[in-house]
Amino acid sequence: MATMTPILAVASALSGLNILLLLVLGTVWVQNYREFKTPLTLGLLGFAAVLVVENLVALSFFFSMGMLYANSGTAQLTVLLMRGLQFVAVLFLTIVSLR
């Protein structure tokens, strides 16, 4: 297994944070669904579940197949940027949902 670069380490940390925020959102949305039974809330739960799976897959790639991005600094920066954008989006959604 190749050693993880600092860029991919940060991307991995962002994936972990995304998972934690999505679990918080999922908890809020489960409570809302139990109370209101709206299809939108059920859709939000599905959205959170899919993003959790996506982030788990990303983490598995970072830890088991780091060499996939090893030779391309551009690919590593792109992965980091995408993880960062997802974190900002999920953070905004978490802040709004917790109010």
KAPENOR-V316001 format. One record per pair of residues at least 24 apart in sequence whose C-alpha atoms are under 7 Angstrom apart, sorted by the first residue. I is the first residue (numbers start at 1). J is the second residue. Records with the same first field share a line. If there is no record, write none. Layout:
I = J + J
//
This chain:
1 = 64
2 = 66 + 67
4 = 66
7 = 76 + 77 + 80
8 = 62 + 76 + 80
11 = 79 + 80 + 83
12 = 59 + 62
14 = 83 + 84 + 87
15 = 55 + 59 + 83
18 = 87 + 90
19 = 52 + 55
21 = 90 + 91 + 94
22 = 48 + 52
25 = 94
//
